[in-house]
Amino acid sequence: MTIDDLAAYLQVSKSSLYKLAQEGRVPGRKVGRHWRFLRTTIDEWLGQSLKEQVK
């Protein structure tokens, strides 16, 4: 997924995602100048985040 795809998927701004990705708070990889994200990894990350919030 591109940053645009992820922004639409998570319904957050691209600027927020850039900041989170650079801080390592959202799982992704930088390929050249562009960020890429795996949907399966994002889904797992979301699931873990929800579990932590419930505790």
N, C-alpha and C positions, 0 to 999 in steps of 0.2 A: 504494500500500500504506500502511496505517496503521502506527504503531509496534508495535501488537500483531501485525499480520500479519508484519512484518519480524522481530520477535523470534522468532516461531515458525519462520519461514523459515530464519533464521540460527542458531537454537537458542542464543540468548543472552538475557540478562535485559533487560527494558525499561529499567531504570536505566542499564545499560551503554550501551545505544543512545542514550538521551537525552544522556548525557555525550559520546559520540562525535559525535553530530549537532551539538551545540552547539559542539564544538571544530572542526567542519568535517572530521572524519576519515572520515565516512561521507557519501556524497552524498545530500542530501535538501533539501527546502524546508519552511519553516514557513509554514503558511497559517492566519492568525489565531493561535490558541494551539496549533494541532495541527501535528505533523510529517507530511509525506507523502513517499513514496519511490516511484520508478519501478522496477519489477522488472528491466527491461532495463538500466537504469543500474547497479543493484546487481550484476547478473550480470557486467557489464563491469568494474566496480570489483573484484569478487572475482577475475576472470581476471587483471587487472593485478597484483593483490596476490600471486597465486600465481606469476606470472612473475618478479616481483621477488625472491621468496623463493628461487627456483631458481638465480638468478644467483650 
